[in-house]
Amino acid sequence: MGAFCFGYHLGVVNGPLEVMSQQLGFGGDAFLQGLVVSTCLLGAAVGSLLGSGLADSLGRRKAFLLDAVPLLVGPLLSATATGLTAMLAGRVITGVGIGLSSALVPLYVSEISPTALRGTLGSINQLMICIGILAALLVNVALSAAQWRTMFAMSAAPAALLALGMLVCPESPAWLVLKGLRREATAVAEKLWGAEALIQLGSAKGEGEGGGGEASWGEVLTSRATIVGMLLFLFQQFSGINAIVYFSSSVFEKAGIQSGALASAAVGATNVLGTVVAAGLMDKAGRKQLMGLSFAGMGLSMLVMAAGLALPFLSGLTGPMALVGTLAYILSFAMGAGPVPGLLVPEITAARIRGRAVSLAMVSHWVCNFAIGQLFLSAVSAFGVPAVYLFFAAVCFACVAFVSKAVVETKGRSLEEIELAMTIV
């Protein structure tokens, strides 16, 4: 439910933004409309950074229970807003909630999943984000823009389900070990993993067992795993995914499909389909291979679209090439670049710094997301769409090289085995 809220709140505001701004007194002001969208991203950056402290001090389970509060309060504040100030406050609070979710969900899933299924279960995080985005689209289609208050209020339901669900979910065995509660950790591990419990739990040591206590921020920031995680999300955001989504409606119009809602539905459905396929392959093909192929496919798709826009002899094929390129890009993204970074970062990070490393990776995600949103249209105006697409292609191919050099394969390995592998690469 946390990941679903993540996706839903990213997409729900776009449809009714114009009508909502008219009713709240800032209609026609592009800056303030952009602020309503971007404040959620800034709140998410703050929330993802706060996630580490909550997850490490209170435990993963209690952190989720606290996360339900902004996910519930923020949308209800937006739904009842009578002016810009209340709307912005609601969006910031909502952003804090989805930022917390973005850090907590992959962390928790990686620590409670059995080794053989960790990739598949970890991919469900990205799948639920995609379903949340698709749900926001369907709500925008089903309800008129004037019903924007209902759109915001509806998201209180998954937030409440998150809180209720976490009341019966177990604490992370890895966190219990980290706090020196090995007996409790073993009991939870046996319920989660059965006969494999002791093997998967490994020989990790907690604070009272010579485990070194709490890591310093200096250790976290200089950790190879932290740096790799932050760079993966930088590559992900600067690969052009938000630009492709932004331009999807105009791309479909050029191909003869006039419905913007249908264009968005096609993009959303392709994203969900690719993520479902990736979930099935994650523990077979492996994270590293999927991510490398994914970024390569995205880069090639960008080259196709840039060529269709820039080369005169292809001018008659611009629409079809843009359509095929867009869907191929989205499918490639969903097969690796979308789901793998969030799964991989908690896998490659040592237990004593895992919470903060995941939070920093998600801060990188949200800051880069915000930066792309602010810079993209200016770059298109200055250099043109083909040049910007070529830049995105270069980023994708650079990431292929980075993944080949810096990322270890985690398929079929316990978290303890991965931690050892990271020290010898």
C-alpha positions as CSV (number, residue, x, y, z in Angstrom):
1,M,0.0,0.0,0.0
2,G,2.9,2.4,0.6
3,A,4.2,1.8,-2.9
4,F,0.7,2.2,-4.3
5,C,0.3,5.6,-2.6
6,F,3.7,6.5,-4.0
7,G,2.5,6.0,-7.6
8,Y,-1.0,7.4,-7.0
9,H,0.1,10.7,-5.6
10,L,2.6,11.2,-8.4
11,G,-0.1,10.9,-11.0
12,V,-3.4,12.1,-9.5
13,V,-2.7,15.9,-9.6
14,N,-2.0,16.3,-13.3
15,G,-5.6,15.8,-14.6
16,P,-7.5,18.2,-12.4
17,L,-4.7,20.8,-12.0
18,E,-6.2,23.5,-14.2
19,V,-9.7,23.3,-12.7
20,M,-8.3,23.0,-9.1
21,S,-6.1,26.1,-9.6
22,Q,-9.1,28.1,-10.9
23,Q,-11.2,27.1,-7.8
24,L,-8.4,27.9,-5.3
25,G,-7.6,31.3,-6.8
26,F,-4.3,30.8,-8.8
27,G,-5.7,29.8,-12.2
28,G,-3.5,30.6,-15.1
29,D,-0.4,31.0,-12.9
30,A,2.0,28.4,-14.3
31,F,4.6,29.0,-11.6
32,L,2.1,28.3,-8.8
33,Q,0.6,25.3,-10.6
34,G,4.1,23.9,-11.0
35,L,4.7,24.5,-7.3
36,V,1.7,22.3,-6.4
37,V,3.3,19.5,-8.3
38,S,7.0,20.1,-7.3
39,T,6.4,20.6,-3.5
40,C,5.3,17.0,-3.3
41,L,8.7,16.0,-4.8
42,L,10.6,18.2,-2.3
43,G,8.6,16.7,0.6
44,A,9.5,13.3,-0.7
45,A,13.2,14.1,-0.6
46,V,12.8,15.2,3.1
47,G,10.7,12.1,3.9
48,S,13.2,9.7,2.3
49,L,16.0,11.2,4.4
50,L,13.9,10.9,7.6
51,G,13.1,7.3,6.8
52,S,16.6,6.1,7.8
53,G,16.3,7.5,11.4
54,L,12.9,6.1,11.9
55,A,13.7,2.7,10.5
56,D,16.9,2.3,12.4
57,S,15.7,3.7,15.8
58,L,12.1,2.5,15.9
59,G,12.3,-0.5,13.7
60,R,10.8,-1.0,10.2
61,R,7.3,-1.9,11.4
62,K,6.8,1.1,13.6
63,A,8.3,3.3,11.0
64,F,5.6,2.1,8.6
65,L,2.9,2.9,11.2
66,L,4.2,6.4,11.5
67,D,4.4,6.7,7.7
68,A,0.6,6.1,7.5
69,V,0.0,9.4,9.3
70,P,1.3,11.8,6.6
71,L,-0.1,9.6,3.9
72,L,-3.5,10.0,5.6
73,V,-3.3,13.6,6.8
74,G,-1.7,15.1,3.6
75,P,-4.3,14.0,1.1
76,L,-7.2,14.9,3.4
77,L,-5.7,18.4,3.9
78,S,-5.5,18.8,0.1
79,A,-9.0,17.5,-0.3
80,T,-10.4,20.1,2.1
81,A,-8.2,23.0,1.0
82,T,-9.8,26.4,0.4
83,G,-6.7,28.2,-0.8
84,L,-3.1,27.8,-2.1
85,T,-1.5,27.6,1.3
86,A,-3.5,24.6,2.5
87,M,-3.0,22.8,-0.8
88,L,0.7,23.3,-0.7
89,A,0.8,22.1,2.9
90,G,-1.1,19.0,2.0
91,R,1.2,18.3,-0.9
92,V,4.3,18.7,1.2
93,I,2.9,16.4,3.9
94,T,1.9,13.9,1.3
95,G,5.4,14.1,-0.2
96,V,6.9,13.4,3.2
97,G,4.7,10.3,3.4
98,I,5.6,8.9,-0.1
99,G,9.3,9.7,0.6
100,L,9.2,7.6,3.7
101,S,7.5,4.8,1.8
102,S,10.1,5.0,-1.0
103,A,12.8,4.3,1.6
104,L,11.0,1.9,3.8
105,V,9.3,-0.5,1.3
106,P,12.4,-1.8,-0.5
107,L,14.3,-1.9,2.8
108,Y,11.7,-4.0,4.6
109,V,10.9,-6.3,1.6
110,S,14.6,-7.1,1.1
111,E,15.0,-8.1,4.8
112,I,11.9,-10.3,5.2
113,S,12.0,-12.1,1.8
114,P,13.5,-15.6,1.4
115,T,16.7,-15.5,-0.7
116,A,15.1,-17.5,-3.6
117,L,12.2,-15.1,-4.0
118,R,13.8,-11.8,-2.9
119,G,14.0,-10.5,-6.5
120,T,10.4,-11.4,-7.4
121,L,9.0,-10.0,-4.1
122,G,11.2,-6.9,-4.4
123,S,9.8,-6.2,-7.9
124,I,6.3,-6.0,-6.4
125,N,7.4,-2.6,-5.0
126,Q,7.8,-1.2,-8.5
127,L,4.7,-3.0,-9.7
128,M,2.6,-1.4,-7.0
129,I,4.0,2.0,-7.9
130,C,3.0,1.4,-11.6
131,I,-0.4,0.3,-10.5
132,G,-0.8,3.4,-8.4
133,I,0.1,5.6,-11.3
134,L,-2.4,3.7,-13.5
135,A,-5.1,4.0,-10.8
136,A,-4.6,7.7,-10.8
137,L,-5.0,7.8,-14.5
138,L,-8.2,5.8,-14.3
139,V,-9.6,8.0,-11.6
140,N,-8.8,11.0,-13.8
141,V,-10.8,9.4,-16.6
142,A,-13.7,8.2,-14.4
143,L,-14.2,11.5,-12.5
144,S,-14.5,15.0,-13.9
145,A,-11.7,17.5,-13.0
146,A,-14.2,19.3,-10.8
147,Q,-14.2,16.3,-8.5
148,W,-10.6,16.7,-7.6
149,R,-11.4,16.8,-3.9
150,T,-12.8,13.2,-4.2
151,M,-9.6,12.2,-6.0
152,F,-7.4,13.3,-3.1
153,A,-9.7,11.9,-0.4
154,M,-9.8,8.5,-2.0
155,S,-6.1,8.0,-1.3
156,A,-6.8,7.9,2.4
157,A,-8.1,4.3,2.0
158,P,-4.8,2.7,1.0
159,A,-3.0,4.7,3.8
160,A,-5.4,3.3,6.3
161,L,-4.9,-0.2,4.9
162,L,-1.1,0.3,5.3
163,A,-1.5,1.0,9.0
164,L,-3.9,-1.9,9.6
165,G,-1.7,-4.3,7.6
166,M,1.5,-3.4,9.5
167,L,-0.3,-4.1,12.8
168,V,-0.1,-7.8,12.0
169,C,3.2,-7.9,10.0
170,P,6.4,-9.1,11.7
171,E,9.5,-6.9,12.4
172,S,12.5,-7.3,10.2
173,P,14.8,-10.1,11.5
174,A,17.8,-8.1,10.3
175,W,16.8,-5.1,12.4
176,L,16.2,-7.3,15.5
177,V,19.7,-8.8,15.1
178,L,21.2,-5.3,14.6
179,K,19.6,-4.3,18.0
180,G,21.0,-7.4,19.7
181,L,17.7,-9.2,19.9
182,R,18.8,-12.5,18.3
183,R,16.3,-14.7,20.1
184,E,13.4,-12.6,18.8
185,A,15.1,-12.4,15.4
186,T,15.4,-16.2,15.2
187,A,11.7,-16.7,16.2
188,V,10.6,-14.3,13.4
189,A,13.0,-15.8,10.9
190,E,11.6,-19.3,11.5
191,K,8.1,-18.1,10.9
192,L,9.2,-16.3,7.6
193,W,11.7,-18.8,6.2
194,G,11.1,-22.1,8.0
195,A,14.1,-24.5,7.8
196,E,16.2,-22.0,6.0
197,A,15.9,-19.4,8.9
198,L,19.3,-19.9,10.5
199,I,21.1,-20.1,7.2
200,Q,19.5,-16.9,5.8
201,L,19.9,-15.0,9.1
202,G,23.6,-15.8,9.0
203,S,26.1,-14.8,11.6
204,A,25.5,-11.0,11.6
205,K,26.2,-9.4,15.0
206,G,24.2,-6.7,16.8
207,E,25.1,-3.8,19.0
208,G,25.6,-6.0,22.1
209,E,27.4,-8.8,20.3
210,G,30.5,-7.0,18.9
211,G,28.7,-5.8,15.8
212,G,30.3,-2.4,16.0
213,G,27.3,-0.4,17.1
214,E,25.7,2.4,15.0
215,A,27.7,3.5,12.0
216,S,28.7,7.1,11.6
217,W,27.4,9.2,8.7
218,G,31.0,9.4,7.4
219,E,31.0,5.6,7.1
220,V,27.7,5.7,5.4
221,L,28.6,8.4,2.9
222,T,31.9,6.8,2.0
223,S,30.5,3.3,1.6
224,R,30.8,1.8,-1.9
225,A,27.3,0.5,-1.7
226,T,25.9,3.9,-0.8
227,I,27.7,5.6,-3.7
228,V,26.6,2.9,-6.2
229,G,23.0,3.2,-5.0
230,M,22.9,7.0,-5.3
231,L,24.5,6.8,-8.8
232,L,22.0,4.2,-10.0
233,F,19.1,6.5,-9.1
234,L,20.9,9.5,-10.8
235,F,21.3,7.4,-14.0
236,Q,17.7,6.3,-13.7
237,Q,16.3,9.8,-13.5
238,F,18.6,11.4,-16.1
239,S,17.9,8.6,-18.6
240,G,14.8,10.5,-19.6
241,I,11.9,8.5,-18.1
242,N,10.0,11.6,-17.0
243,A,10.5,13.3,-20.3
244,I,9.1,10.3,-22.2
245,V,6.0,10.3,-19.9
246,Y,5.6,14.1,-20.3
247,F,5.7,13.9,-24.1
248,S,3.6,10.7,-24.5
249,S,0.4,12.4,-25.3
250,S,1.9,14.6,-28.1
251,V,3.7,11.5,-29.5
252,F,0.5,9.6,-29.7
253,E,-1.3,12.6,-31.4
254,K,1.4,12.7,-34.1
255,A,0.8,9.0,-34.7
256,G,-3.0,9.7,-35.2
257,I,-4.2,8.8,-31.7
258,Q,-5.9,12.0,-30.4
259,S,-7.0,10.8,-27.0
260,G,-4.5,12.0,-24.3
261,A,-6.1,9.6,-21.8
262,L,-5.6,6.7,-24.2
263,A,-2.0,7.6,-24.7
264,S,-1.4,7.7,-20.9
265,A,-3.2,4.4,-20.5
266,A,-1.0,2.8,-23.2
267,V,2.1,4.0,-21.4
268,G,0.8,2.9,-18.0
269,A,-0.3,-0.5,-19.2
270,T,3.1,-1.1,-20.9
271,N,4.9,-0.1,-17.7
272,V,2.8,-2.6,-15.7
273,L,3.3,-5.3,-18.2
274,G,7.0,-4.9,-18.3
275,T,7.3,-4.9,-14.6
276,V,5.2,-8.1,-14.3
277,V,7.6,-9.8,-16.8
278,A,10.6,-8.4,-14.9
279,A,9.3,-9.8,-11.6
280,G,9.3,-13.3,-13.2
281,L,12.8,-12.9,-14.5
282,M,14.4,-11.2,-11.5
283,D,15.5,-14.4,-9.8
284,K,16.3,-16.2,-13.0
285,A,18.2,-13.8,-15.3
286,G,19.5,-11.8,-12.3
287,R,19.5,-8.1,-11.4
288,K,22.7,-7.1,-13.2
289,Q,21.8,-8.6,-16.5
290,L,18.3,-7.2,-16.5
291,M,19.5,-3.7,-15.7
292,G,22.2,-3.7,-18.3
293,L,19.9,-4.9,-21.0
294,S,17.2,-2.4,-19.8
295,F,19.4,0.7,-20.1
296,A,20.7,-0.5,-23.5
297,G,17.2,-0.9,-24.8
298,M,16.3,2.6,-23.4
299,G,19.3,4.1,-25.1
300,L,18.5,2.5,-28.5
301,S,14.9,3.7,-28.2
302,M,16.1,7.2,-27.6
303,L,18.3,7.0,-30.7
304,V,15.4,5.9,-32.8
305,M,13.2,8.8,-31.6
306,A,16.0,11.3,-32.0
307,A,16.7,10.1,-35.6
308,G,13.0,10.3,-36.5
309,L,12.9,13.9,-35.3
310,A,16.2,15.1,-36.7
311,L,16.8,13.3,-40.1
312,P,14.9,14.8,-43.0
313,F,14.5,11.6,-45.0
314,L,12.7,10.1,-42.1
315,S,10.2,13.0,-41.7
316,G,7.4,10.9,-43.0
317,L,8.0,8.3,-40.3
318,T,8.3,10.7,-37.4
319,G,5.0,9.7,-35.8
320,P,5.3,5.9,-36.1
321,M,8.9,6.0,-35.0
322,A,8.1,8.2,-32.0
323,L,5.2,5.8,-31.1
324,V,7.3,2.6,-31.3
325,G,10.3,4.3,-29.6
326,T,8.1,5.5,-26.7
327,L,6.5,2.1,-26.0
328,A,9.9,0.3,-26.5
329,Y,11.5,2.8,-24.1
330,I,8.8,2.3,-21.4
331,L,9.0,-1.5,-21.8
332,S,12.8,-1.5,-21.5
333,F,12.6,0.8,-18.4
334,A,10.0,-1.5,-16.8
335,M,12.2,-4.6,-17.4
336,G,15.1,-3.4,-15.3
337,A,15.9,0.3,-14.8
338,G,12.6,0.8,-13.0
339,P,12.4,-2.1,-10.5
340,V,16.1,-3.1,-10.1
341,P,17.7,0.0,-8.3
342,G,15.2,0.0,-5.5
343,L,15.7,-3.8,-5.0
344,L,19.5,-3.8,-5.4
345,V,20.4,-1.0,-3.0
346,P,19.3,-2.7,0.2
347,E,20.7,-6.0,-1.1
348,I,24.3,-4.6,-1.6
349,T,24.4,-2.6,1.7
350,A,25.6,-3.9,5.0
351,A,23.0,-4.2,7.7
352,R,24.4,-1.6,10.0
353,I,24.2,1.2,7.4
354,R,21.3,-0.2,5.2
355,G,18.6,2.1,6.5
356,R,20.6,5.3,5.9
357,A,22.1,4.1,2.6
358,V,18.6,3.3,1.2
359,S,17.4,6.8,2.4
360,L,20.3,8.5,0.7
361,A,19.7,6.6,-2.5
362,M,16.0,7.7,-2.5
363,V,17.1,11.3,-1.7
364,S,19.2,11.1,-4.9
365,H,16.1,9.8,-6.7
366,W,13.8,12.7,-5.6
367,V,16.4,15.5,-6.0
368,C,17.2,14.3,-9.6
369,N,13.5,13.9,-10.3
370,F,12.9,17.5,-9.3
371,A,15.9,18.7,-11.2
372,I,14.8,17.0,-14.4
373,G,11.3,18.5,-14.0
374,Q,12.8,22.0,-13.7
375,L,15.4,21.7,-16.4
376,F,13.8,19.6,-19.1
377,L,11.6,22.2,-20.9
378,S,14.4,24.8,-20.7
379,A,16.8,22.3,-22.3
380,V,14.3,21.5,-25.1
381,S,13.9,25.2,-25.8
382,A,17.6,25.8,-25.9
383,F,18.8,22.7,-27.8
384,G,15.8,21.0,-29.3
385,V,14.2,17.7,-28.6
386,P,16.6,15.5,-30.7
387,A,19.7,16.9,-28.9
388,V,18.1,16.3,-25.5
389,Y,17.1,12.8,-26.5
390,L,20.7,12.2,-27.6
391,F,21.9,13.3,-24.2
392,F,19.4,10.8,-22.5
393,A,20.7,8.1,-24.8
394,A,24.3,8.9,-23.8
395,V,23.3,8.6,-20.1
396,C,21.7,5.2,-20.8
397,F,24.8,3.8,-22.4
398,A,27.0,5.3,-19.7
399,C,24.9,3.4,-17.2
400,V,25.4,0.1,-19.1
401,A,29.1,0.5,-18.6
402,F,28.7,1.5,-15.0
403,V,26.5,-1.5,-14.2
404,S,29.0,-3.8,-15.9
405,K,31.9,-2.4,-13.9
406,A,30.5,-1.5,-10.5
407,V,27.4,-3.7,-9.8
408,V,27.6,-7.2,-8.3
409,E,25.0,-9.9,-9.1
410,T,22.8,-10.6,-6.1
411,K,20.6,-13.3,-7.5
412,G,20.5,-16.4,-5.2
413,R,22.8,-14.9,-2.6
414,S,21.9,-14.2,1.0
415,L,22.3,-10.6,2.2
416,E,25.4,-11.7,4.2
417,E,27.0,-13.3,1.1
418,I,26.3,-10.1,-0.9
419,E,27.9,-8.0,1.8
420,L,31.1,-10.1,1.6
421,A,31.1,-9.9,-2.2
422,M,30.9,-6.1,-2.1
423,T,34.1,-6.0,0.0
424,I,36.2,-7.9,-2.6
425,V,34.9,-6.4,-5.9
